[in-house]
């Protein structure tokens, strides 16, 4: 945990050093925001309790939301620089949403199953 905190602080320090000029490139700005979002959202360890899986699902949801913004910026940039028919931004967005939803559902279902087992053992 201390190592993750020091890495987070190092990344934030590098990104805020001397207030670099704001990038006019939306992909660079989205990349910086993605790195900051990941650095500020370190996962907590799982100790085989349902609440731990819930925490991990919440962590993943935040990470995927930040990644979604980054991917959207990249695909928007691609759409401006290559023929419009080559990049179906709506399809890619829906694909990402489906993947994120499925990944979170698996974790949350696992937490629900663990919660049932925890309650059964407590009886």
C-alpha positions as CSV (number, residue, x, y, z in Angstrom):
1,X,0.0,0.0,0.0
2,X,2.8,2.4,0.8
3,X,4.4,1.6,-2.5
4,X,1.2,2.4,-4.4
5,X,0.9,5.7,-2.5
6,X,4.5,6.7,-3.3
7,X,3.9,5.9,-7.0
8,X,0.7,7.9,-6.9
9,X,2.5,10.9,-5.4
10,X,5.3,10.6,-7.9
11,X,2.9,10.6,-10.8
12,X,1.0,13.6,-9.4
13,X,4.3,15.4,-8.8
14,X,5.5,14.9,-12.3
15,X,2.2,16.0,-13.8
16,X,2.0,19.2,-11.7
17,X,5.6,20.2,-11.9
18,X,5.9,23.8,-12.8
19,X,2.4,23.9,-14.2
20,X,3.1,22.8,-17.8
21,X,1.1,24.6,-20.5
22,X,-2.3,23.1,-21.2
23,X,-2.3,20.8,-24.1
24,X,-4.5,21.8,-27.0
25,X,-4.5,18.2,-28.2
26,X,-7.6,16.5,-26.8
27,X,-5.9,13.1,-26.8
28,X,-3.0,14.3,-24.7
29,X,-5.5,16.0,-22.3
30,X,-7.6,12.8,-22.1
31,X,-4.4,10.7,-21.5
32,X,-3.4,13.0,-18.6
33,X,-6.8,12.8,-17.1
34,X,-6.8,9.0,-17.4
35,X,-3.4,8.7,-15.7
36,X,-4.6,11.0,-12.8
37,X,-7.8,9.0,-12.5
38,X,-5.9,5.7,-12.2
39,X,-3.4,7.1,-9.8
40,X,-6.1,8.4,-7.5
41,X,-8.0,5.1,-7.6
42,X,-5.8,2.4,-6.2
43,X,-7.5,-1.0,-5.7
44,X,-7.8,-2.3,-2.1
45,X,-6.9,-5.9,-1.4
46,X,-9.5,-8.6,-1.5
47,X,-9.8,-10.7,1.8
48,X,-12.5,-13.0,0.5
49,X,-15.5,-11.1,1.7
50,X,-18.4,-9.8,-0.4
51,X,-17.7,-6.2,0.6
52,X,-14.2,-6.6,-0.8
53,X,-15.7,-7.6,-4.2
54,X,-18.1,-4.7,-4.0
55,X,-15.1,-2.4,-3.4
56,X,-13.3,-4.0,-6.4
57,X,-16.3,-3.5,-8.6
58,X,-16.5,0.1,-7.6
59,X,-12.8,0.5,-8.3
60,X,-13.2,-1.1,-11.7
61,X,-16.2,1.0,-12.5
62,X,-14.2,4.2,-11.9
63,X,-11.2,2.9,-13.9
64,X,-13.4,1.9,-16.8
65,X,-15.2,5.2,-16.8
66,X,-11.8,7.0,-17.0
67,X,-10.8,4.6,-19.8
68,X,-14.0,5.2,-21.6
69,X,-13.3,9.0,-21.7
70,X,-9.8,8.3,-23.0
71,X,-11.0,5.8,-25.7
72,X,-13.7,8.3,-26.8
73,X,-11.0,11.0,-27.2
74,X,-8.9,8.6,-29.3
75,X,-11.7,7.5,-31.5
76,X,-12.9,11.1,-32.0
77,X,-9.3,12.0,-33.1
78,X,-9.2,9.1,-35.4
79,X,-12.6,10.0,-36.9
80,X,-11.2,13.5,-37.8
81,X,-8.1,12.1,-39.4
82,X,-9.3,9.1,-41.5
83,X,-12.3,8.6,-43.7
84,X,-15.6,8.8,-41.7
85,X,-16.8,5.4,-42.8
86,X,-13.7,3.7,-41.3
87,X,-14.5,4.6,-37.7
88,X,-17.9,3.8,-36.3
89,X,-17.7,5.7,-33.1
90,X,-21.2,4.7,-31.9
91,X,-20.4,1.0,-32.4
92,X,-17.1,1.3,-30.5
93,X,-18.9,3.2,-27.7
94,X,-21.6,0.6,-27.4
95,X,-19.0,-2.2,-27.5
96,X,-17.1,-0.5,-24.7
97,X,-20.3,0.0,-22.7
98,X,-21.2,-3.7,-23.1
99,X,-17.8,-4.9,-22.1
100,X,-17.8,-2.6,-19.0
101,X,-21.3,-3.7,-18.0
102,X,-20.5,-7.4,-18.4
103,X,-17.3,-7.1,-16.4
104,X,-19.0,-5.3,-13.6
105,X,-21.9,-7.7,-13.6
106,X,-19.6,-10.7,-13.1
107,X,-17.9,-9.1,-10.1
108,X,-21.2,-7.9,-8.5
109,X,-22.8,-11.4,-9.1
110,X,-19.8,-12.9,-7.4
111,X,-20.2,-10.5,-4.4
112,X,-23.9,-11.5,-4.2
113,X,-23.0,-15.2,-4.2
114,X,-20.4,-14.6,-1.5
115,X,-22.9,-12.7,0.6
116,X,-25.3,-15.6,0.5
117,X,-22.5,-18.0,1.6
118,X,-21.4,-15.6,4.4
119,X,-25.0,-15.4,5.7
120,X,-25.3,-19.2,5.5
121,X,-22.1,-19.7,7.5
122,X,-23.3,-17.2,10.1
123,X,-26.4,-19.2,10.9
